[in-house]
């Protein structure tokens, strides 16, 4: 079983958010099987007092401010922030710790002028980097290697 440093950090973050009274929900569970290993990758959303911004993400946790659920914000505002932060969770899975230096060569965030001048919330996802379907994720929350026992007859095949 492989449980990485990033997995430990996101688990600690989730526990801290629970203690702080955030509402946590599982929004996605990816399961992959390859080379005798099963990878599990849950994605969580935490609603509470996000503090520094209306939303932020780390690893497989998207944090959104509870204020987005009421006036003056609209449901479209909540969808926009949540979609943006879930895109960051995809980026973390694809790049792992390299997500931070990748911002110098990939559009991890939409350009400031795009958000400021041409604010169409869901269009910003079109300009944020997303891993292509063929991309092999760098990080999974947990990976379990299944033992393989060849039978005596398999050598005769």
C-alpha positions in Angstrom: 0.0 0.0 0.0 1.3 3.4 -0.9 0.1 6.5 1.0 2.2 9.6 -0.1 3.2 12.7 1.8 0.6 14.7 -0.3 -2.1 12.1 0.8 -1.1 12.6 4.4 -1.2 16.4 4.0 -4.7 16.3 2.4 -5.9 13.9 5.1 -4.6 16.3 7.8 -6.3 19.2 5.9 -9.7 17.3 5.8 -9.4 16.5 9.6 -8.7 20.2 10.4 -11.6 21.3 8.3 -13.9 18.9 10.1 -12.7 20.2 13.5 -13.3 23.8 12.2 -17.0 22.9 11.4 -16.8 22.7 7.6 -19.4 20.6 5.7 -17.4 17.9 3.8 -18.8 15.9 0.9 -17.4 13.4 -1.4 -18.0 14.6 -5.0 -16.0 12.1 -7.0 -14.3 8.8 -6.6 -11.8 7.6 -9.3 -10.7 4.0 -9.3 -8.0 2.8 -11.6 -6.5 -0.7 -12.0 -3.2 -1.2 -13.7 -0.1 -3.4 -13.3 -1.5 -5.3 -10.3 -2.3 -2.1 -8.4 -5.6 -0.4 -7.5 -5.5 3.4 -7.2 -8.2 5.2 -5.3 -8.6 8.9 -5.7 -11.5 10.6 -3.9 -12.3 14.3 -4.4 -13.9 16.3 -1.6 -15.6 19.6 -1.3 -15.5 21.5 2.0 -17.9 24.4 2.6 -17.1 26.8 5.4 -15.3 30.0 6.2 -12.7 29.7 3.4 -10.8 32.8 4.8 -8.4 34.2 2.3 -10.6 33.7 -0.8 -14.0 32.5 -1.9 -12.3 29.2 -2.8 -9.0 27.4 -2.8 -7.8 23.9 -3.3 -5.1 21.6 -2.1 -4.6 18.0 -3.3 -8.0 16.4 -3.6 -9.8 19.0 -1.5 -11.7 22.0 -2.9 -12.6 24.5 -0.2 -15.4 26.9 -0.9 -16.7 29.7 1.3 -20.1 29.0 2.8 -21.1 32.6 1.9 -21.4 31.5 -1.7 -24.7 29.7 -0.8 -26.5 32.9 0.0 -27.1 36.5 -1.1 -25.4 38.6 -2.6 -24.0 35.6 -4.4 -26.0 33.6 -6.9 -26.0 29.9 -7.6 -24.0 30.7 -10.7 -21.3 32.2 -8.5 -21.1 29.1 -6.4 -20.9 26.8 -9.5 -18.1 29.1 -11.0 -16.0 28.9 -7.8 -16.6 25.2 -7.2 -15.8 24.4 -10.9 -12.6 26.4 -10.7 -11.4 24.7 -7.5 -12.3 21.3 -8.8 -10.1 22.0 -11.9 -7.2 22.7 -9.5 -7.9 19.2 -7.9 -7.6 17.7 -11.4 -4.3 19.6 -11.9 -3.0 18.4 -8.5 -3.7 14.8 -9.5 -2.1 15.1 -12.8 1.0 17.0 -11.7 1.4 16.3 -7.9 3.8 18.7 -6.2 4.9 20.0 -9.6 1.6 21.9 -9.8 3.2 25.0 -8.2 6.3 25.3 -10.5 4.0 24.3 -13.5 2.3 27.7 -13.2 5.3 29.2 -14.9 4.8 27.1 -18.1 1.1 26.1 -18.0 -2.0 28.2 -17.5 -2.8 26.8 -14.0 -4.9 29.9 -13.3 -6.8 32.0 -15.9 -4.9 35.2 -16.9 -5.8 38.2 -14.6 -6.9 40.2 -17.6 -9.2 37.3 -18.7 -11.0 37.3 -15.4 -11.1 41.1 -15.0 -12.0 42.1 -18.6 -13.9 39.2 -20.0 -15.6 37.7 -16.9 -17.6 34.8 -18.1 -17.3 32.4 -15.2 -17.5 29.0 -16.9 -15.4 30.1 -19.8 -12.4 30.5 -17.5 -12.3 26.7 -17.4 -11.5 26.8 -21.1 -8.3 28.7 -20.5 -7.2 26.8 -17.4 -4.9 23.8 -18.1 -6.6 20.4 -17.9 -4.8 17.1 -18.3 -5.5 15.4 -21.6 -7.5 12.1 -21.4 -4.3 10.1 -22.1 -2.4 11.7 -19.2 -1.2 9.3 -16.6 -1.7 10.9 -13.1 1.3 11.5 -11.0 -0.6 11.3 -7.8 -3.3 9.1 -6.4 -4.7 9.4 -2.9 -3.9 5.7 -2.1 -2.5 2.8 -4.1 -2.9 -0.8 -3.1 -0.7 -3.4 -4.8 -2.5 -6.7 -5.2 -0.3 -9.8 -4.6 0.0 -12.0 -7.7 0.4 -15.7 -7.2 1.1 -17.7 -10.3 -0.3 -21.2 -10.2 2.0 -24.2 -10.9 0.1 -24.8 -14.2 0.7 -21.3 -15.5 4.4 -22.1 -16.3 3.2 -24.8 -18.7 1.1 -22.6 -20.8 
